């Protein structure tokens, strides 16, 4: 089985950091999720950047629906693979 990577899209850094913390608390994610700033195309203002939380799911035990629900609590969503 190949490694699975999930990308959660959040509106700001604070939300991304909260979600990253929740991943280990709720789902027992051992590996630290990666936070990535994603500037929106054509936007110069740093305030208009989304943040991505990249989660490795090598054993396939994370439920995408649950990840999407978690991101939704912070006005974000799970990016479709």
BELKALIN-V688720 format. One record per backbone hydrogen bond with DSSP energy under -0.5 kcal/mol. CO is the residue of the C=O (numbers start at 1). NH is the residue of the N-H. Records with the same first field share a line. If there is no record, write none. Layout:
CO->NH ; NH
This chain:
4->57
6->8 ; 55
7->79
8->10 ; 53
9->77
10->51
12->16
13->17
14->18
15->19
16->20
17->21
18->22
19->23
20->24
21->25
22->26 ; 27
23->27 ; 29
24->28
34->54
36->52
37->39
38->50
40->43
42->44
45->48
46->49
48->40
50->38
51->10
52->36 ; 54
53->8 ; 55
54->34
55->6
57->60
62->64
63->66 ; 67
64->68
65->69
66->70
67->71
68->72
69->73
70->73 ; 74
71->74 ; 76
72->75
74->11
77->9 ; 79
